[in-house]
Amino acid sequence: MSICSTAAPDPRDGFALTVMGADGLKPLFVPMAAAFKLLGVKPTTGWRLVAEGKIKTVHVGARRNAVVESLEQLAREWMEAQPAGRRKGLAEATVQSLASRRRKRDMPAGTFK
């Protein structure tokens, strides 16, 4: 099975997880390891998300699989929760940090402030 993430076919969604099998069909469920890989999380984090109910799962025989729709919903929530721009005050903090380093470097040896 090939796993890839692409832009959504429906522009109102803005994001879709596209998982295509060899036959070109989108599966309803994926193995847990593949689900964690699609989300970009380690297994420990993935299983915590399952325990919290954020990733829906089904048992197919002896295997546990993730519901693709729940993965897409979680990815959408994460995308919406991201801040729009740079952190406020980051540029000022960087300037102050550099000025502080410069002052320390310019001080004579053995003096403390």
Secondary structure, 3 states (H helix, E strand, C coil): CEEEEECCCCCCCCCEEEEECCCCCCCCEEEHHHHHHHHCCCHHHHHHHHHCCCCCEEEECCEEEEEHHHHHHHHHHHHHHCCCCCCCCHHHHHHHHHHHHHHHHHCCCCCCC
